[in-house]
């Protein structure tokens, strides 16, 4: 009754984020306004560690999955590259998501605990095709078709276990549903 919950654990996160953008106005199609945009984001995770209680050993998680059963991935590198081309009222965009190769379990030692503790790099491509139009006054609208996981890549499954048997798990960091389509319509007034 007089034993309150104390959060004495310690979590450390350190990293570096990068961003670059290139913007141009080419004249590939005459008499039409055009914009070419290339944008890149990347994150480098330097440290992601847990200390459950003071004096306990530090659990390092960067570059792999946690061991809580939630399968949260902390890749050493993660990035996104986007290429967009707008001509007149039309826009086409392709984006590529990248997750660096990672360890299945950061506490395992290859050759002792497991033969191969690595998952490969993961790439996922998305596509958007959109059209924008004007209405009366300063009101406008746009419609867009989105295709996620354009090449229908399978997610990376990795071995796991439960109380009775072995199993395979897919982390929520990967696209688990395969190619999907969405249609968006926006009005602004």
HELIX and SHEET records of a PDB file:
SHEET    1   A 3 UNK A  10  UNK A  24  0                                        
SHEET    2   A 3 UNK A  34  UNK A  51 -1                                        
SHEET    3   A 3 UNK A  59  UNK A  60 -1                                        
SHEET    1   B 7 UNK A  10  UNK A  24  0                                        
SHEET    2   B 7 UNK A  34  UNK A  51 -1                                        
SHEET    3   B 7 UNK A  77  UNK A  87 -1                                        
SHEET    4   B 7 UNK A  90  UNK A  99 -1                                        
SHEET    5   B 7 UNK A 122  UNK A 134 -1                                        
SHEET    6   B 7 UNK A 140  UNK A 148 -1                                        
SHEET    7   B 7 UNK A 180  UNK A 188 -1                                        
SHEET    1   C 2 UNK A  64  UNK A  65  0                                        
SHEET    2   C 2 UNK A  73  UNK A  74 -1                                        
SHEET    1   D 2 UNK A 102  UNK A 103  0                                        
SHEET    2   D 2 UNK A 118  UNK A 119 -1                                        
SHEET    1   E 2 UNK A 157  UNK A 161  0                                        
SHEET    2   E 2 UNK A 166  UNK A 170 -1                                        
END                                                                             
